[in-house]
Amino acid sequence: MPRFEVVGIGRETGRRRKKVYTVYNQEAAILAASADGIIVEMGKIIQLPVAPPTESQLSYAKDIGIAVSDNATWEDVRDMISCCVDHDKPATERHKSFAQMYGIEYTEYVGKKRLFAMIFAALQDPSQIIDMISWFVYRVYRELVNGADNAPIKDPENPIIKEIAQNLVNDSSVVKSIKKYRGSELIWFGEWTAPDGRLYNGGSNKTTAYKRVSSLLREKLKKQ
């Protein structure tokens, strides 16, 4: 993902400030700077060069059968290797859109497990508690609808998801239970048998958080 160096004046301090943002484009960098209280000076935003892959990365990628393009970055190759060694699947555009919604940077080669881990890690900040609960509620919802593409609730910003999250934000037992999960466990819950017969374990469906959230979701869905 591109990096932009922004130079401007602090809105409250009046002092000159410089900050680097890793965002999708120049407009996103300006918005991020504005959110940080920086008034961007005209012409004072530049795109920084990307870091190339290291020789050790390229050597290891070759050893495990990964073809690296000439324009790949250090982050690209990191995610290519991670997908291979962690037996991860490439993240879909839908899942990448969730990362965008939360302002999380990723590469086009990011794996699904890695992306989910990144999202959940970013939502651990206390200021993001509603988003963290909403993300968990949405992932339980996706489990209840068996991951159907035509399910009516499309993302964690849905009013039903948000209402449940608001109702649970002061329930410390649920919040603590959610925080015990790993991000990659929220791809699915319980056990799953792959087409090759292998048994995989997702997040637990026996926890306080799962039981409470799934119960609230079922009540809501009955009324739809």
N, C-alpha and C positions, 0 to 999 in steps of 0.2 A: 504494500500500500504506500502511496506517495507520502513524503514528509515535506512540510512547508515551514519555513522560518518567517515569523511575523514580527514586525517592529511597529510599535505604536506608543501611545501615551496612556498611562493609567487613568481611568475615568475619575477615581476618587483622589489619587495622590498627585496627579499631574506630572509624574515622573516617567521618563522614558523606559519602556519595557520591551524585552525581546523574549519570544517563546517559540518552541518548535512543536508542531502538531502533526500527528500521523492520521490523516483523514483522506476522504475519497477524492476531493478536488479543492481548488483554491477557494471557492465559495464556502465550502464546509469549514475551511481553516479560518476564514473571516468570522463566520458565525461562532466558532469555538472561542476565538479571541474575544469577541464581544461578550460572550457569556462569562469570560474571565475578567471582564472589566477593562478590556484594552480597546482603545480607539485606534484603529489601524490607520497608519499614515499612507497617503497616496503613493503607490508604487513600491511600498516597503514590504512586499511579500514575495518570497522566492521559493521555488521548488528545489529541495536539496537532492543531490545525487544519491542513488540507492547503493547499499552495500552489496558488493558482489559475493558470490559463494567462496568459501575458503577452499584451499587445496585439499584439506582433509575431508571436507564435505563432499567434494567432487569425487575423491578417491573412494570414499565409503559408498556413495551413491552408485558408482560404477560396479563396485564389488557385489552389491545386492540387486543389480540389474535395473537400475533406474536411469533412464535417458534424460539428461538435463539439457534444456535449450540454452542457446548462447546468451539470451537476455534474462535468464533466471537470476533472482536475487538471493541473498543469504537466507531471507525468510522463506522464500519459495522452496529452496532445497531442504531447509529444516523441516517444512511440512510434508514434502515428498517422502523424506526418510521416515518421519514419524508415522505417516500412513502405512508404510510398508512394514516397519518393525512392530508396530502396535496392532497390526491386522485391522486397521481402521478403514472405513469407507469414505469416499469423498463426500463432503457436506453438500447438500442440495441447495439450490438457489433460495428455496423457501426458508431453510434453516439459516442461510447467510443473511436473509432479510431481517431475522430476529436480532442477529449480531449488530446489524446496521441500526436497528431501532434503539439498541442500548448503547450505541456509540463505540462498539468494540471493533478494533482493527483485525483483519485477517487477510490471508492470501487466497488466491484462487485455488490453491492446492490443499487447503486446510481439510482435515478429516472431521467426520461427524463427532466422534468422541472428543477430540481436541476442542472443537468449537463449543460443544456443550460445557466442557470444563471451563473454558474461557468465559462463557456467559455467566455461569453460576459463580465463578470466582469474583467477577466484576460486581455482582449483585450482593456480595457479602458486606459491602459498605453500609453502615447504619442508616445513611441517608437514602438507601435504595431498598429499604425493608419491604415496602409495598410492592415494588417491582419483583423482589425476590419471591415473595409469597405468590404473586400473580403468575410468575413463571412456573412455580411448582404446581399451582392449581391447574394451569393450562396443560402441563405435561401429564397430570393425572387424567384430565379430560381426554387427551389424545389416547390414553390407554383405554379408557372406558368406551370410546367409539372405535376401538381397534385400528386406530390410525387411518380412518377413512378419509380419502381426499375430498369427499363431498360433505364432510361434517360441517354444520352451520357455523360453529365458532372457529374463526380462522387464526386468531392470534391472542396473546395475553392481554391486549388492550380492550378486549370485548367487555361490555358492561357487566355481564354475568360473572366473568372471571374477576373483575375488579371489585365487585360487590362482595364476593366471597372473601377476597383478600382483605378488604377493609374490616369485615366481620371477625377475621382471625388475627389481625395485627396485634391485639392486646392479649392474645392467648399464648402465654409464654411456653406452655408445654408443646404447642404446635410449632411455634417458631424454633424452639430448640431442636425439635425432632426434624424439621426441614433442614436445619444447618448441619445435621449429622450425615446427610447424603453427600456423595461425591457428584460433581456435575455430570460426569459421563453415565451415572446411574439413572439419570432422568430421561434417557432415551426411551426406555421401556421399564416396566416393573414386573417382578416375578420371574419365572423361568420361561425360556423360549427354546424350542428345538429347531435348529437350522435344517435346511433341506438335506444336508449331508449327514444328519443324524446327531450332530454335536449339540450338547445341552449348554445353554448360556444363562447366566443369572444377571438380571437387571436390578433396579432398585427394589428394596423390600416393600411388599404390599401389606406388611404386618405392623407397621409403625403407627404411632399416635397420629402423625401428620397425614399419612395416607388414608387411614380409616376415617378421620374427621373430614378431610377434603372430599373423598369419594362419596361419603354420605351426603354432604351438602350439595355436591354436583348432581347426584341422582335425584334429590328433591327438586332442584331447579329444572332438570331436564324433563321430569314428569309433567311440569307445567307448560312445557313448550308445545 
